[in-house]
């Protein structure tokens, strides 16, 4: 007499395929979100650091505002690993603690602001209903105190970060 009957698996032939079909979309969503977050966070760190580097570069320079601004923009573009264009960077000078109406004095602020459109790299839109964006706009701002005076600096009405 046999107590146990050996199953040949004929009744459960498609079970693994059905379970896989149920789990695959959830797995792909999690995978795509992790990849997008990791790459996006990396891009944001690069943008933030290049903005800070450019602001520090502008804070320690001495000379006329036009050449310093172009140097600050070039510094931001060079340190961004190719993510930023010169049109993504703005440089402004803000009258500091003395409030004498002349921006660019020693102790005033140089403010560097950058924006970057991060294009999504995974097809996450296909899985998330209502998510209809192709890119996410990232921005960074750095405010540094001028160590030396700058000739010809002007405030374009921009407030601090």
Residue pairs with C-beta under 8 A, 6 or more apart in sequence:
25 127
28 127
29 124
29 127
29 128
32 122
32 123
32 124
32 127
33 124
35 121
35 122
36 120
36 121
36 122
36 124
39 121
40 118
40 136
40 138
43 83
43 116
43 118
43 138
44 118
44 138
44 140
46 80
46 81
46 83
47 80
47 83
47 84
47 114
47 116
47 138
47 139
47 140
48 140
49 79
50 75
50 76
50 77
50 79
50 80
50 81
50 83
50 84
50 114
50 140
51 76
51 89
51 112
51 113
51 114
51 140
51 141
51 142
52 140
52 142
53 75
53 76
53 79
54 72
54 73
54 75
54 76
54 79
54 89
54 91
54 112
54 114
54 142
55 72
55 110
55 111
55 112
55 142
55 143
55 144
56 142
56 144
57 71
57 72
57 75
58 68
58 69
58 71
58 72
58 75
58 91
58 110
58 112
58 144
58 146
59 110
59 144
59 145
59 146
59 147
60 147
60 148
61 68
61 71
61 72
61 148
61 150
62 148
62 149
62 150
63 150
63 151
64 150
64 151
64 152
65 93
65 104
65 150
65 151
65 152
65 153
65 154
66 152
68 150
69 91
72 89
72 91
72 110
72 112
73 86
73 89
73 91
74 86
76 84
76 89
76 112
76 114
77 84
77 85
77 86
77 89
80 114
83 116
84 114
84 116
88 114
88 115
88 116
89 112
89 113
89 114
90 112
90 113
90 114
90 158
91 110
91 111
91 112
92 110
92 111
92 113
92 155
92 156
92 158
93 103
93 104
93 108
93 109
93 110
93 111
93 146
93 150
93 153
93 154
93 155
94 103
94 108
94 109
94 110
94 111
94 143
94 155
94 158
94 159
94 160
95 101
95 102
95 103
95 105
95 108
95 155
96 105
96 107
96 108
96 109
96 145
96 146
97 107
98 105
98 107
98 108
103 153
103 154
103 155
104 146
104 149
104 150
104 151
104 152
104 153
104 154
105 146
105 149
106 146
106 147
106 148
106 149
107 145
107 146
108 145
108 146
108 153
109 143
109 144
109 145
109 146
109 160
110 143
110 144
110 146
110 150
111 141
111 142
111 143
111 158
111 160
111 161
112 141
112 142
112 144
113 139
113 140
113 141
113 142
113 158
113 161
114 139
114 140
114 141
115 137
115 138
115 139
116 137
116 138
116 139
117 135
117 136
117 137
117 138
118 135
118 136
118 137
118 138
119 134
119 135
120 133
120 134
120 135
120 136
124 131
125 131
125 132
125 133
125 134
141 161
142 161
143 160
143 161
